[in-house]
Amino acid sequence: MSNHGGPLPVVLAGARGHGRWHLENIRRLQDKGLVRLAGICELTPLTPEELAGFSAAGELPEQSADFGSLLDSTGAAVAVICTPIPTHTDLALTAAARGVHLLLEKPPAPSYAEFRRMADGVAAAGVVCQIGFQSMGSHAVPAIRELIAKGTVGRVHGIGGAGAWGRAEEYYRRAPWAGHRRLNGADVVDGVLTNPLAHAVATALALDGATRAEDVAGIETELLRANDIESDDTSCVRVTTTGGSRITVAATLCAEHPDEPYVVVHGSSGRITFWYKQDRVLVQRSGHGPQELTYGRTDLLENLVEHLEGRAALLVTPDGTGAFMKVVEAIRRAPDPVALPGDAWYLDADENRRVVPGVDGLVAAAADTLALYSELGASWALSKEVST
């Protein structure tokens, strides 16, 4: 598919914050001769210090705040978009109109309508778009799906997801849109399940094989917050699939003891736990000792390049994130998150973050039993919102 000789010219939109990770990754792939950083789109240009390591390869990348003109002047083949969530669709379509392929950071859009506008526009333009759910690059995902298909843990009756993280007050000040559901009239939907722990939702759906929008039959949400924000920081969601599966994911940014997030497959004769950030899997089944496995991981930008050169299948297509976007839409349309009562949280002064006592156990119990917070008897939980 590629008509470029040599490394593919890449433009990075959004090179600070999480974008720094992409900058380092592009540098790694540039050192391997796969790509070349041709341009950076930032409102404030990066300093020579921020670009240290790229100068050795010759001239520094071109910089501009105008994404379209930068794509034109650099002759970019690929754009990596790591900008505020509400800008994703327009930037993706700007690239697609120029025949530029995409790695689009998750969540791909703040609403299902914006997601469809992006996915349909990209498809019509004939460009390739990889959505940045890094956990989908884990070789554990196909391996677990194979274990399920072989009946290793018996008949699967549900999949749970748990994310107990901690975030300081500064986290919600990191960008103007942080902690918002809407900003200046545009959807943002920056909640715990849609952004920081979005991978828990997407990975659970992937293990079930329910990744497309049409795989979702119903969604129940419980959105709460301990922090003084507009969006949610302590939430759970239960997805019922058209195949009859139940997938419950519970998450918080107010954990007592922040830990590695995981998803767990519940079978009639065992369970499979997957710590997706670590590519680590634990298989427990009756009649066998526990088996722990660690897998490799394919980088999504590297996979996109390999795909463009005809050597690999694309790992995360827009259609493959449709079910996740249905969850984003249910959260967007749900009533505003309910503030936890003042006695349900305290401020950890050392870490300057709000902590909800007992939430770690509730998150784990939800993943374990596929129940929502209200069904687990949390004193502060509210009655669930059902969206179909």
Backbone hydrogen bonds in HBPLUS format (Angstrom, degrees):
<---DONOR---> <-ACCEPTOR-->    atom                        ^
c    i                          cat <-CA-CA->   ^        H-A-AA   ^      H-
h    n   atom  resd res      DA  || num        DHA   H-A  angle D-A-AA Bond
n    s   type  num  typ     dist DA aas  dist angle  dist       angle   num
A0002-SER N   A0308-LEU O   2.74 MM 306  5.35 113.9  2.18 153.1 154.0     1
A0008-LEU N   A0034-LEU O   2.97 MM  26  6.42 156.6  2.03 139.2 132.4     2
A0036-ARG N   A0008-LEU O   2.84 MM  28  5.85 146.2  1.95 143.3 137.6     3
A0077-ALA N   A0009-PRO O   2.87 MM  68  5.50 166.1  1.89 145.5 149.0     4
A0078-VAL N   A0009-PRO O   3.26 MM  69  6.55 159.1  2.31 157.4 159.6     5
A0010-VAL N   A0036-ARG O   2.79 MM  26  5.88 163.3  1.81 162.1 161.8     6
A0038-ALA N   A0010-VAL O   2.74 MM  28  5.37 149.2  1.83 142.4 152.6     7
A0039-GLY N   A0010-VAL O   3.33 MM  29  6.72 151.9  2.42 143.1 141.6     8
A0011-VAL N   A0078-VAL O   3.00 MM  67  6.51 153.4  2.07 151.2 159.3     9
A0080-VAL N   A0011-VAL O   2.85 MM  69  6.29 160.9  1.89 159.4 165.6    10
A0012-LEU N   A0039-GLY O   2.94 MM  27  6.37 156.5  2.00 150.6 150.9    11
A0041-CYS N   A0012-LEU O   2.82 MM  29  6.14 165.9  1.84 150.0 153.8    12
A0013-ALA N   A0080-VAL O   2.79 MM  67  6.07 175.1  1.79 173.5 174.8    13
A0082-CYS N   A0013-ALA O   2.75 MM  69  5.83 169.4  1.76 168.8 172.6    14
A0014-GLY N   A0041-CYS O   3.06 MM  27  6.23 153.6  2.13 157.2 163.3    15
A0019-GLY N   A0016-ARG O   2.92 MM   3  4.68 140.2  2.08 131.0 121.9    16
A0020-ARG N   A0017-GLY O   3.09 MM   3  5.80 160.9  2.13 116.7 121.6    17
A0021-TRP N   A0018-HIS O   2.97 MM   3  5.61 137.5  2.16 114.4 124.1    18
A0023-LEU N   A0019-GLY O   2.88 MM   4  6.23 152.3  1.96 149.4 157.9    19
A0024-GLU N   A0020-ARG O   2.96 MM   4  6.27 160.9  2.00 152.5 155.7    20
A0025-ASN N   A0021-TRP O   2.94 MM   4  6.19 154.2  2.01 145.2 153.2    21
A0026-ILE N   A0022-HIS O   2.78 MM   4  5.99 159.0  1.82 153.5 158.4    22
A0027-ARG N   A0023-LEU O   3.01 MM   4  6.26 152.7  2.09 142.7 150.6    23
A0028-ARG N   A0024-GLU O   2.94 MM   4  6.27 151.5  2.02 144.7 152.4    24
A0029-LEU N   A0025-ASN O   2.95 MM   4  6.31 157.5  2.01 150.2 155.8    25
A0030-GLN N   A0026-ILE O   2.74 MM   4  5.91 139.0  1.90 143.7 156.3    26
A0031-ASP N   A0027-ARG O   2.92 MM   4  6.18 151.7  2.00 147.2 153.8    27
A0032-LYS N   A0028-ARG O   3.24 MM   4  6.56 131.7  2.48 132.3 144.7    28
A0034-LEU N   A0029-LEU O   2.97 MM   5  5.51 154.3  2.03 168.4 161.3    29
A0033-GLY N   A0030-GLN O   2.93 MM   3  4.97 154.0  2.00 102.1 110.4    30
A0062-GLU N   A0038-ALA O   3.08 MM  24  6.26 152.2  2.16 140.9 133.9    31
A0040-ILE N   A0062-GLU O   2.84 MM  22  6.36 146.7  1.95 156.6 167.7    32
A0064-SER N   A0040-ILE O   3.16 MM  24  6.62 154.6  2.22 154.8 160.4    33
A0050-GLU N   A0047-THR O   2.99 MM   3  5.14 115.8  2.42 100.2 115.5    34
A0051-LEU N   A0047-THR O   3.12 MM   4  6.44 131.7  2.36 143.1 156.8    35
A0051-LEU N   A0048-PRO O   3.14 MM   3  4.99 132.8  2.37  90.4 103.7    36
A0052-ALA N   A0049-GLU O   3.11 MM   3  5.08 164.2  2.13 106.9 108.7    37
A0054-PHE N   A0051-LEU O   3.01 MM   3  5.82 163.6  2.04 146.1 148.4    38
A0057-ALA N   A0054-PHE O   3.11 MM   3  5.64 146.3  2.23 109.6 118.3    39
A0058-GLY N   A0055-SER O   2.98 MM   3  5.41 155.4  2.05 120.9 121.6    40
A0070-LEU N   A0066-ASP O   3.01 MM   4  6.13 149.6  2.10 150.7 160.2    41
A0071-LEU N   A0067-PHE O   2.94 MM   4  6.24 154.4  2.01 153.1 159.6    42
A0072-ASP N   A0068-GLY O   3.07 MM   4  6.36 156.8  2.12 146.3 152.8    43
A0073-SER N   A0069-SER O   2.86 MM   4  6.07 168.5  1.87 151.3 153.9    44
A0074-THR N   A0070-LEU O   3.01 MM   4  5.97 149.3  2.11 144.8 151.7    45
A0075-GLY N   A0071-LEU O   3.10 MM   4  5.86 129.0  2.37 136.5 147.1    46
A0101-HIS N   A0077-ALA O   2.96 MM  24  6.18 152.3  2.04 152.0 144.3    47
A0079-ALA N   A0101-HIS O   2.79 MM  22  6.22 152.0  1.86 155.2 162.4    48
A0103-LEU N   A0079-ALA O   2.92 MM  24  6.32 151.8  2.00 158.2 160.1    49
A0081-ILE N   A0103-LEU O   2.88 MM  22  6.29 163.1  1.91 162.5 167.8    50
A0105-GLU N   A0081-ILE O   2.98 MM  24  5.97 165.0  2.01 163.0 165.6    51
A0087-THR N   A0084-PRO O   2.90 MM   3  5.69 156.6  1.96 127.6 134.8    52
A0088-HIS N   A0085-ILE O   3.18 MM   3  5.55 160.5  2.22 115.4 121.0    53
A0091-LEU N   A0087-THR O   3.14 MM   4  6.22 169.5  2.15 164.7 168.0    54
A0092-ALA N   A0088-HIS O   2.87 MM   4  5.96 160.3  1.90 155.2 161.3    55
A0093-LEU N   A0089-THR O   2.96 MM   4  6.18 158.1  2.01 152.3 157.9    56
A0094-THR N   A0090-ASP O   2.92 MM   4  6.12 143.8  2.05 142.2 152.6    57
A0095-ALA N   A0091-LEU O   3.04 MM   4  6.34 156.1  2.10 149.5 154.5    58
A0096-ALA N   A0092-ALA O   2.86 MM   4  6.10 163.7  1.89 148.3 153.6    59
A0097-ALA N   A0093-LEU O   2.95 MM   4  5.97 155.3  2.01 142.2 147.5    60
A0098-ARG N   A0095-ALA O   2.90 MM   3  5.32 145.1  2.03 109.0 119.9    61
A0100-VAL N   A0095-ALA O   3.02 MM   5  5.04 163.8  2.04 142.5 137.6    62
A0099-GLY N   A0096-ALA O   2.91 MM   3  4.98 163.9  1.94 109.8 113.6    63
A0102-LEU N   A0128-VAL O   2.82 MM  26  6.19 168.8  1.83 162.1 166.0    64
A0130-GLN N   A0102-LEU O   2.83 MM  28  6.05 168.1  1.84 147.4 150.1    65
A0104-LEU N   A0130-GLN O   2.80 MM  26  6.18 159.5  1.84 165.9 172.1    66
A0132-GLY N   A0104-LEU O   2.70 MM  28  5.65 161.2  1.74 149.4 148.3    67
A0115-PHE N   A0111-SER O   2.98 MM   4  6.17 152.5  2.05 144.4 152.8    68
A0116-ARG N   A0112-TYR O   2.89 MM   4  6.13 158.2  1.94 148.9 153.8    69
A0117-ARG N   A0113-ALA O   2.98 MM   4  6.22 157.5  2.03 145.6 152.1    70
A0118-MET N   A0114-GLU O   2.96 MM   4  6.18 155.0  2.02 145.0 151.4    71
A0119-ALA N   A0115-PHE O   2.78 MM   4  6.02 177.6  1.78 160.9 161.1    72
A0120-ASP N   A0116-ARG O   2.80 MM   4  5.69 166.1  1.82 149.5 154.3    73
A0121-GLY N   A0117-ARG O   3.09 MM   4  5.90 150.9  2.18 130.7 139.4    74
A0122-VAL N   A0118-MET O   2.89 MM   4  6.05 159.8  1.93 155.0 160.4    75
A0123-ALA N   A0119-ALA O   2.98 MM   4  6.10 159.4  2.03 143.4 149.5    76
A0124-ALA N   A0120-ASP O   2.91 MM   4  6.07 159.4  1.95 146.2 152.0    77
A0125-ALA N   A0121-GLY O   3.04 MM   4  6.18 144.1  2.17 139.0 148.3    78
A0126-GLY N   A0122-VAL O   3.12 MM   4  6.35 120.0  2.49 136.0 150.7    79
A0127-VAL N   A0122-VAL O   3.37 MM   5  5.87 152.9  2.45 159.6 158.8    80
A0126-GLY N   A0123-ALA O   3.06 MM   3  5.13 143.9  2.20  98.4 109.4    81
A0131-ILE N   A0316-VAL O   2.91 MM 185  5.46 161.9  1.94 149.8 155.9    82
A0133-PHE N   A0131-ILE O   2.82 MM   2  5.93 142.2  1.97 102.6  95.8    83
A0136-MET N   A0133-PHE O   2.94 MM   3  5.74 154.8  2.00 123.5 130.6    84
A0137-GLY N   A0134-GLN O   2.86 MM   3  5.49 161.0  1.89 118.2 124.7    85
A0138-SER N   A0135-SER O   3.03 MM   3  5.35 160.9  2.07 108.1 114.2    86
A0298-THR N   A0137-GLY O   2.80 MM 161  4.75 170.4  1.81 131.5 132.0    87
A0141-VAL N   A0138-SER O   3.18 MM   3  5.87 153.1  2.25 114.7 119.8    88
A0139-HIS N   A0296-GLY O   2.96 MM 157  5.62 174.1  1.97 146.1 147.3    89
A0143-ALA N   A0139-HIS O   3.40 MM   4  6.45 153.9  2.48 137.4 144.8    90
A0144-ILE N   A0140-ALA O   2.79 MM   4  5.91 158.2  1.83 155.2 158.8    91
A0145-ARG N   A0141-VAL O   3.07 MM   4  6.29 161.7  2.11 150.6 156.0    92
A0146-GLU N   A0142-PRO O   2.95 MM   4  6.13 144.1  2.08 140.5 149.8    93
A0147-LEU N   A0143-ALA O   3.03 MM   4  6.36 151.6  2.11 143.0 150.5    94
A0148-ILE N   A0144-ILE O   2.90 MM   4  6.21 157.9  1.95 153.6 159.3    95
A0149-ALA N   A0145-ARG O   2.94 MM   4  6.13 160.9  1.98 142.8 148.2    96
A0150-LYS N   A0146-GLU O   2.92 MM   4  6.11 145.3  2.04 145.5 154.7    97
A0152-THR N   A0147-LEU O   3.04 MM   5  5.37 161.5  2.08 164.7 160.1    98
A0151-GLY N   A0148-ILE O   2.97 MM   3  5.19 153.2  2.04 105.2 113.9    99
A0154-GLY N   A0151-GLY O   3.04 MM   3  4.73 166.1  2.06 105.6 107.3   100
A0269-SER N   A0153-VAL O   2.98 MM 116  4.91 170.0  1.99 127.1 124.2   101
A0268-SER N   A0155-ARG O   2.85 MM 113  5.17 129.7  2.11 121.5 136.5   102
A0157-HIS N   A0266-HIS O   2.89 MM 109  5.94 154.8  1.96 155.9 164.0   103
A0266-HIS N   A0158-GLY O   2.92 MM 108  5.45 168.4  1.93 163.2 164.3   104
A0159-ILE N   A0246-ARG O   3.01 MM  87  6.53 155.1  2.08 154.3 162.0   105
A0248-THR N   A0159-ILE O   3.00 MM  89  6.53 144.5  2.13 152.9 162.6   106
A0160-GLY N   A0264-VAL O   2.83 MM 104  5.12 161.0  1.87 152.5 155.4   107
A0264-VAL N   A0160-GLY O   2.77 MM 104  5.12 159.9  1.81 142.1 146.8   108
A0161-GLY N   A0248-THR O   2.78 MM  87  6.20 132.6  2.01 149.8 152.3   109
A0250-ALA N   A0161-GLY O   2.93 MM  89  6.14 163.2  1.95 147.3 146.1   110
A0162-ALA N   A0262-TYR O   2.84 MM 100  5.49 166.2  1.86 164.5 166.6   111
A0262-TYR N   A0162-ALA O   2.95 MM 100  5.49 155.2  2.01 151.9 160.1   112
A0163-GLY N   A0250-ALA O   2.98 MM  87  6.42 142.7  2.12 148.5 157.5   113
A0252-THR N   A0163-GLY O   2.83 MM  89  6.28 146.7  1.94 163.1 174.0   114
A0259-ASP N   A0164-ALA O   2.92 MM  95  5.87 157.9  1.97 168.0 174.7   115
A0165-TRP N   A0252-THR O   2.91 MM  87  5.92 167.0  1.93 153.1 151.7   116
A0255-ALA N   A0165-TRP O   3.01 MM  90  5.38 174.1  2.01 140.5 140.0   117
A0167-ARG N   A0253-LEU O   3.07 MM  86  5.51 134.0  2.29 153.3 139.9   118
A0171-TYR N   A0168-ALA O   2.93 MM   3  5.53 145.8  2.05 116.0 125.1   119
A0169-GLU N   A0352-ASN O   2.84 MM 183  6.07 162.2  1.87 171.4 165.7   120
A0172-TYR N   A0169-GLU O   3.06 MM   3  5.79 142.7  2.21 117.8 125.4   121
A0173-ARG N   A0170-GLU O   2.82 MM   3  5.01 156.7  1.87 108.9 116.5   122
A0174-ARG N   A0171-TYR O   3.41 MM   3  5.32 166.5  2.43 101.8 104.4   123
A0178-ALA N   A0175-ALA O   3.05 MM   3  5.27 151.9  2.13 109.6 118.2   124
A0180-HIS N   A0177-TRP O   3.11 MM   3  5.55 145.7  2.23 142.0 138.3   125
A0230-GLU N   A0179-GLY O   3.06 MM  51  5.91 137.1  2.26 157.2 169.0   126
A0231-SER N   A0179-GLY O   2.92 MM  52  5.21 150.6  2.00 135.3 134.9   127
A0190-ASP N   A0180-HIS O   2.96 MM  10  5.68 172.3  1.97 165.9 164.7   128
A0188-VAL N   A0181-ARG O   2.80 MM   7  5.03 163.6  1.82 138.2 132.9   129
A0189-VAL N   A0181-ARG O   3.02 MM   8  4.11 157.3  2.08 103.5 110.8   130
A0183-LEU N   A0186-ALA O   2.84 MM   3  5.32 155.8  1.90 149.3 157.1   131
A0186-ALA N   A0183-LEU O   2.92 MM   3  5.32 167.1  1.93 119.1 122.7   132
A0194-THR N   A0191-GLY O   3.18 MM   3  5.21 128.8  2.46  96.5 110.2   133
A0195-ASN N   A0191-GLY O   2.95 MM   4  5.91 140.1  2.11 156.8 162.5   134
A0192-VAL N   A0232-ASP O   3.18 MM  40  6.11 142.4  2.32 129.0 140.1   135
A0197-LEU N   A0192-VAL O   2.85 MM   5  5.65 148.2  1.95 156.4 166.9   136
A0198-ALA N   A0195-ASN O   3.17 MM   3  4.91 169.7  2.18 108.6 108.8   137
A0200-ALA N   A0197-LEU O   3.08 MM   3  5.52 136.9  2.27 106.5 117.0   138
A0201-VAL N   A0198-ALA O   3.09 MM   3  5.32 118.1  2.49 101.6 115.7   139
A0202-ALA N   A0198-ALA O   2.93 MM   4  6.23 172.8  1.94 163.0 163.8   140
A0203-THR N   A0199-HIS O   2.78 MM   4  5.66 157.7  1.83 143.7 150.3   141
A0204-ALA N   A0200-ALA O   3.13 MM   4  6.11 157.9  2.18 136.9 143.0   142
A0205-LEU N   A0201-VAL O   3.06 MM   4  6.30 162.5  2.09 153.0 157.7   143
A0206-ALA N   A0202-ALA O   2.96 MM   4  6.13 150.6  2.04 140.2 148.8   144
A0207-LEU N   A0203-THR O   2.94 MM   4  6.20 155.3  2.00 151.7 157.1   145
A0208-ASP N   A0204-ALA O   3.23 MM   4  6.45 143.8  2.37 140.5 149.6   146
A0209-GLY N   A0205-LEU O   3.03 MM   4  6.20 119.4  2.42 133.9 150.0   147
A0210-ALA N   A0205-LEU O   2.97 MM   5  5.19 139.8  2.13 160.9 155.6   148
A0209-GLY N   A0206-ALA O   2.96 MM   3  4.86 137.9  2.15  93.9 106.9   149
A0323-ALA N   A0211-THR O   2.83 MM 112  4.93 173.0  1.83 125.4 123.3   150
A0215-ASP N   A0212-ARG O   2.89 MM   3  5.41 161.7  1.92 118.4 124.5   151
A0216-VAL N   A0213-ALA O   3.24 MM   3  5.90 170.7  2.25 119.6 122.2   152
A0242-THR N   A0215-ASP O   2.83 MM  27  5.31 155.2  1.89 133.1 138.4   153
A0217-ALA N   A0240-THR O   2.78 MM  23  5.49 155.8  1.84 148.7 154.2   154
A0218-GLY N   A0240-THR O   3.10 MM  22  5.06 152.1  2.18 142.6 141.7   155
A0240-THR N   A0218-GLY O   2.84 MM  22  5.06 169.7  1.85 146.3 148.8   156
A0219-ILE N   A0387-SER O   2.68 MM 168  5.11 162.4  1.71 170.4 173.9   157
A0387-SER N   A0219-ILE O   2.62 MM 168  5.11 162.0  1.65 165.4 171.4   158
A0220-GLU N   A0238-ARG O   2.86 MM  18  5.10 156.3  1.91 142.8 150.9   159
A0238-ARG N   A0220-GLU O   2.85 MM  18  5.10 155.6  1.90 143.4 150.2   160
A0221-THR N   A0385-GLU O   2.85 MM 164  5.29 156.7  1.90 149.8 157.3   161
A0385-GLU N   A0221-THR O   3.03 MM 164  5.29 175.3  2.03 158.1 159.5   162
A0222-GLU N   A0236-CYS O   2.92 MM  14  5.35 148.2  2.02 162.5 160.4   163
A0236-CYS N   A0222-GLU O   2.98 MM  14  5.35 149.9  2.07 142.3 151.7   164
A0338-VAL N   A0223-LEU O   3.15 MM 115  6.58 156.5  2.21 143.3 137.6   165
A0224-LEU N   A0234-THR O   3.02 MM  10  5.17 135.8  2.22 132.7 145.6   166
A0233-ASP N   A0224-LEU O   2.96 MM   9  6.37 148.3  2.07 144.8 154.4   167
A0234-THR N   A0224-LEU O   3.13 MM  10  5.17 161.6  2.16 138.2 133.4   168
A0225-ARG N   A0338-VAL O   2.99 MM 113  6.16 140.8  2.15 151.7 146.3   169
A0340-LEU N   A0225-ARG O   2.81 MM 115  5.84 163.2  1.84 158.1 157.1   170
A0253-LEU N   A0233-ASP O   2.82 MM  20  5.43 134.0  2.03 152.4 163.3   171
A0235-SER N   A0251-ALA O   2.87 MM  16  5.55 148.9  1.97 154.2 164.5   172
A0251-ALA N   A0235-SER O   2.86 MM  16  5.55 165.6  1.88 170.3 171.7   173
A0237-VAL N   A0249-VAL O   2.92 MM  12  5.47 150.5  2.01 147.8 157.4   174
A0249-VAL N   A0237-VAL O   2.92 MM  12  5.47 157.7  1.97 156.7 163.8   175
A0239-VAL N   A0247-ILE O   2.76 MM   8  5.07 162.7  1.78 150.6 152.5   176
A0247-ILE N   A0239-VAL O   2.90 MM   8  5.07 156.0  1.95 148.9 155.7   177
A0241-THR N   A0245-SER O   2.98 MM   4  5.21 160.1  2.02 142.1 148.1   178
A0244-GLY N   A0241-THR O   2.88 MM   3  5.17 160.9  1.92 109.8 115.1   179
A0356-VAL N   A0254-CYS O   2.96 MM 102  5.59 168.5  1.98 151.9 149.0   180
A0263-VAL N   A0274-PHE O   2.95 MM  11  5.30 151.6  2.03 137.5 145.5   181
A0274-PHE N   A0263-VAL O   2.81 MM  11  5.30 164.0  1.83 164.8 168.9   182
A0265-VAL N   A0272-ILE O   2.78 MM   7  5.03 162.5  1.81 148.7 152.5   183
A0272-ILE N   A0265-VAL O   3.07 MM   7  5.03 150.5  2.16 133.5 142.6   184
A0267-GLY N   A0270-GLY O   2.80 MM   3  5.09 149.0  1.89 164.9 166.6   185
A0286-SER N   A0269-SER O   3.06 MM  17  5.84 160.4  2.10 147.9 152.6   186
A0271-ARG N   A0284-GLN O   2.73 MM  13  5.36 154.8  1.79 155.6 164.5   187
A0284-GLN N   A0271-ARG O   2.92 MM  13  5.36 176.2  1.92 170.7 170.8   188
A0273-THR N   A0282-LEU O   2.89 MM   9  5.10 162.9  1.92 148.4 152.1   189
A0282-LEU N   A0273-THR O   2.83 MM   9  5.10 157.2  1.89 148.3 155.1   190
A0275-TRP N   A0280-ARG O   2.87 MM   5  5.24 152.7  1.95 156.9 163.1   191
A0278-GLN N   A0275-TRP O   3.04 MM   3  5.62 141.4  2.19 114.4 125.1   192
A0279-ASP N   A0275-TRP O   3.04 MM   4  6.05 114.2  2.49 143.4 159.9   193
A0280-ARG N   A0275-TRP O   3.33 MM   5  5.24 163.8  2.36 139.8 138.8   194
A0295-TYR N   A0279-ASP O   2.89 MM  16  5.36 165.0  1.92 156.4 161.3   195
A0281-VAL N   A0293-LEU O   2.77 MM  12  5.11 167.5  1.79 161.8 163.1   196
A0293-LEU N   A0281-VAL O   2.79 MM  12  5.11 163.4  1.82 151.0 156.5   197
A0283-VAL N   A0291-GLN O   2.78 MM   8  5.08 170.3  1.79 152.4 155.1   198
A0291-GLN N   A0283-VAL O   2.93 MM   8  5.08 161.6  1.96 147.0 153.0   199
A0288-HIS N   A0285-ARG O   3.17 MM   3  5.75 151.7  2.26 140.6 138.6   200
A0303-ASN N   A0299-ASP O   2.86 MM   4  6.11 152.9  1.94 147.4 156.0   201
A0304-LEU N   A0300-LEU O   2.97 MM   4  6.12 148.8  2.07 136.4 144.3   202
A0305-VAL N   A0301-LEU O   3.01 MM   4  6.33 160.0  2.05 150.8 155.1   203
A0306-GLU N   A0302-GLU O   2.91 MM   4  6.19 164.5  1.93 151.9 156.5   204
A0307-HIS N   A0303-ASN O   2.81 MM   4  5.98 150.6  1.89 144.4 153.1   205
A0308-LEU N   A0304-LEU O   2.90 MM   4  6.18 157.5  1.95 149.9 155.6   206
A0309-GLU N   A0305-VAL O   3.04 MM   4  6.30 136.1  2.24 142.3 154.3   207
A0309-GLU N   A0306-GLU O   3.20 MM   3  5.10 128.7  2.48  90.4 103.9   208
A0311-ARG N   A0306-GLU O   2.79 MM   5  5.14 163.8  1.82 157.3 151.6   209
A0310-GLY N   A0307-HIS O   2.92 MM   3  5.00 159.7  1.96 107.8 111.5   210
A0320-GLY N   A0317-THR O   2.98 MM   3  5.03 126.3  2.28  98.9 113.5   211
A0321-THR N   A0318-PRO O   2.85 MM   3  5.34 161.1  1.89 117.9 122.0   212
A0322-GLY N   A0319-ASP O   3.19 MM   3  5.20 166.8  2.21 108.4 110.2   213
A0325-MET N   A0321-THR O   2.94 MM   4  6.25 155.4  2.01 149.8 157.2   214
A0326-LYS N   A0322-GLY O   2.95 MM   4  6.29 134.0  2.17 139.9 152.5   215
A0326-LYS N   A0323-ALA O   3.08 MM   3  5.00 127.2  2.37  93.3 107.5   216
A0327-VAL N   A0323-ALA O   3.20 MM   4  6.61 144.5  2.33 144.0 152.8   217
A0327-VAL N   A0324-PHE O   3.00 MM   3  5.15 123.6  2.33  98.6 113.0   218
A0328-VAL N   A0324-PHE O   2.99 MM   4  6.44 155.3  2.05 148.2 155.5   219
A0329-GLU N   A0325-MET O   2.91 MM   4  6.09 156.9  1.96 142.9 148.9   220
A0330-ALA N   A0326-LYS O   2.95 MM   4  6.20 152.1  2.03 141.0 148.4   221
A0331-ILE N   A0327-VAL O   2.96 MM   4  6.24 156.3  2.02 152.7 158.9   222
A0332-ARG N   A0328-VAL O   2.81 MM   4  6.06 152.8  1.88 148.2 156.9   223
A0333-ARG N   A0329-GLU O   2.90 MM   4  6.07 153.2  1.98 147.8 154.2   224
A0334-ALA N   A0330-ALA O   2.99 MM   4  6.00 120.9  2.35 133.8 147.8   225
A0344-ALA N   A0341-PRO O   2.83 MM   3  5.45 164.7  1.85 127.5 130.5   226
A0346-TYR N   A0355-VAL O   2.91 MM   9  5.44 149.9  2.00 147.1 156.7   227
A0355-VAL N   A0346-TYR O   2.82 MM   9  5.44 164.3  1.84 162.5 167.9   228
A0348-ASP N   A0353-ARG O   2.75 MM   5  5.35 169.6  1.76 167.1 163.9   229
A0352-ASN N   A0348-ASP O   2.71 MM   4  5.52 115.4  2.12 144.1 163.6   230
A0353-ARG N   A0348-ASP O   3.24 MM   5  5.35 151.2  2.33 133.6 139.7   231
A0359-VAL N   A0356-VAL O   3.13 MM   3  5.66 162.8  2.16 138.3 138.9   232
A0362-LEU N   A0358-GLY O   3.28 MM   4  6.57 153.5  2.36 145.1 152.6   233
A0363-VAL N   A0359-VAL O   2.88 MM   4  6.08 161.4  1.91 156.9 160.6   234
A0364-ALA N   A0360-ASP O   3.09 MM   4  6.35 165.0  2.11 149.3 153.1   235
A0365-ALA N   A0361-GLY O   2.86 MM   4  5.98 155.2  1.92 143.8 151.5   236
A0366-ALA N   A0362-LEU O   2.88 MM   4  6.06 152.3  1.96 148.1 154.8   237
A0367-ALA N   A0363-VAL O   3.19 MM   4  6.48 160.3  2.23 147.9 152.3   238
A0368-ASP N   A0364-ALA O   2.94 MM   4  6.08 142.2  2.09 141.6 153.1   239
A0369-THR N   A0365-ALA O   2.82 MM   4  5.90 152.9  1.90 150.6 155.8   240
A0370-LEU N   A0366-ALA O   2.74 MM   4  5.12 133.1  1.96 139.5 147.8   241
A0375-GLU N   A0372-LEU O   2.95 MM   3  5.23 124.3  2.27 105.6 120.2   242
A0376-LEU N   A0372-LEU O   3.06 MM   4  6.36 127.6  2.34 145.7 160.7   243
A0376-LEU N   A0373-TYR O   3.01 MM   3  5.04 137.8  2.19  97.6 110.3   244
A0378-ALA N   A0373-TYR O   3.30 MM   5  5.74 172.6  2.31 152.8 150.6   245
A0377-GLY N   A0374-SER O   3.32 MM   3  5.33 159.9  2.36  98.4 103.7   246
A0381-ALA N   A0378-ALA O   3.10 MM   3  5.21 159.3  2.14 106.8 113.4   247
